[in-house]
Amino acid sequence: MTQLYLIRHGIAVERENDMDDKTRPLTEIGREKTLKVAQRLRAMGINFDLILTSPLVRARQTAEILQTMGLSDKLEEFSFLAPGGNIDSWTNWWTNSYYNKPESCLALVGHQPDLGDWAEILVWGDNYGKLLLKKAGIIGINLPDQTSPIGQGELFLLTAPKWLL
């Protein structure tokens, strides 16, 4: 079984007319909240075998905070976690690269609505657009040892950051 944590990036600076969305960094408050969430995860004894992150700056910074707090030694960018990413690309990666790693723990750092949509697909097999993940919020899903995780996941955590602080 794989424990999968879907983690939305922390609070980022507002988009301005001339600013590229890909380069928006976390705000100071976003960094502080994300750090507190990471500290809480560490206190809960969570340790990720791998953190995969969207290449966008705010997600990468969130993932780096998780790594800095000792939640994982391994951090990799995964282009399909960028906004509009395709879950099939991730499930192919998981099936070919990560499946059959017993008792693994994986974090995906990305964006809303994608993470909420992915959670619905992994648990219920379809996207209903009903799960909302707050900034620095977390969704936890247990994925069974099966070749396709679509519709096979078991939701065990859905929390806004204020419930972790």
Buried (B, 14 or more C-beta within 10 A) or exposed (E): EBBBBBBBBBBBBEEEEEEEEEEBBBBEEBBBBBBBBBBBBBEEEBEBBBBBBBEBBBBBBBBBBBBEBEBBEEBEBBEBBBBEBEBEEBBEBBBEEBBEBEEBBBBBBBBBBBBBBBBBBBBBEEBEEEBEBBBBBBBBBBBEEEEEBBEBBEBEBBBBBEEBE
